Amino acid sequence: MRPPCEVVIRYVLPAFRSTVARSLVEDYGFTQMRAATVLGTTQAAISYYLGERRGKKIRVFERNELVRAAAVDVASGLAKGEMSSLEATAKFCQLCSKLRSSDDFCQLHREVETVDEQCKVCVVAGCA
């Protein structure tokens, strides 16, 4: 049993960070060290994200359009100095709520975990 919140922490957050890090480095010319500083992580973590050594399950979320759009928006805001770390965190929380209230999340959850086809935990428990 993996509740939706655990799926977010194990898969969605790493996919989001990875996409933001990749955009900062590839699209905005950040060094790995500068990207790490902006994201509040280490250069080694950025290197790990860029090396695409994450598992297949995380890639499922990296391909999700909601995740990609939010990550690109955050990367742009951080790179241009138009978004604070707090605002980036709020953006992720909005993404999380939006994802968990969508059928997309249920489908993605089923792709990475064994979930009963009748599961509607996010809707019933008010996760969204």
N, C-alpha and C positions, 0 to 999 in steps of 0.2 A: 504494500500500500504506500503510495507516494501522493500525498495531498497536493493540490495545485500550488500552494506556496512553496513547497519543496522543489517542484518542477521549475518554478520561476528562479529560485536561488541556484539550482544545479545547472540549468540550461539557458534560461532567458537572459539572466544578468551577464554570464560570460559571453554569450553571443552578442549582446548589446555592447559590452566593453570592447570586445574584439573588433566590432564594426566601427566603433568610434575611433579606436586606436589606429586602425588601418587607414581611415579617412584622414586623420590628423597627419600621419606620416606621408601617405601617398598623395593626397590632394592638397595639403597645406604646407608641405615641406618641413614638418616638425622632425626633429631628431627623436630617437627613441627616448632619450633622457628627458627632453622637453615634454613629450607626450605623457611620459610617466608622471612628471611633476603635475601637469594639468589634471590628470586623471587620479592623482593621489595613490599611485601604485609604484612598482619598481620597473626599472629598465628591463630586467629579466622577464617580467610579466608581459611587457610590450613585445619583446623579442619572441616570446612564446606565442602570443596572439598572431604576430606577423608570420611566424613559421608554419601556421596552419596545422599545429600538432594537436588540435582539439579533436575530440571524438566525433563520430558520425552524428550522434544525437544532438550535439550543440549546433552542428551545421544545419540541421533541420530548422532551427530557430533563426539562424543567420540569413536564411533564404526568405524568411517571412517578411512580407512587404511592410507591415506595421513596425516591426523591429528595425528594418533597414531605414525607413523614413524617419523614425524618431532618432536613430543613431546619426544619420546624416545631418539632421537639424541641430543636434547637440554638438557634433563636431564643428559645424559651421559657426555656431554661436560661441563656442570656446575659442576657436581659432581666431575669430575676429574680435574677441574681447567683449562680445555683446551678451554673454551668458556667464553667470557665476556658477560655481560648483553647486551651490544650493539650488539654483534654477535647473541645472542639469539633473540633479537628483529628483526634483519635482517632475521633470519631464519623464524620467524613467518610471516614477510612480504612476503617472498618467498612462503611460504605455502599458504598464502592468494591469491597471484597472480595465483599460480598453481591451487588452488581449483576453483577460480572464472572462470577460462578458461576451466574448465572441465564440461562434462555433469553430472558428479557426483554432482557438486554443484547445478545445476538446479534441479536435482532429490531431493537432500536434502532440498533445498529451498522450493520445493513443499510439502515436508513432514511436514515442520514446519509452513508454511504460505499458504494462499490461493493465488495461482499464476496461471495466465492464461497459459494454456498448450502451447500456441504459444510464450510465453515469451522468448526472447533472449537478454534481456537488457544488460547482461554482455558482450556479443559479440558485439552488436551494439554500445554501449556507450564506449567501450574500457576499461572496468573495469579490464580486465586481464593484 
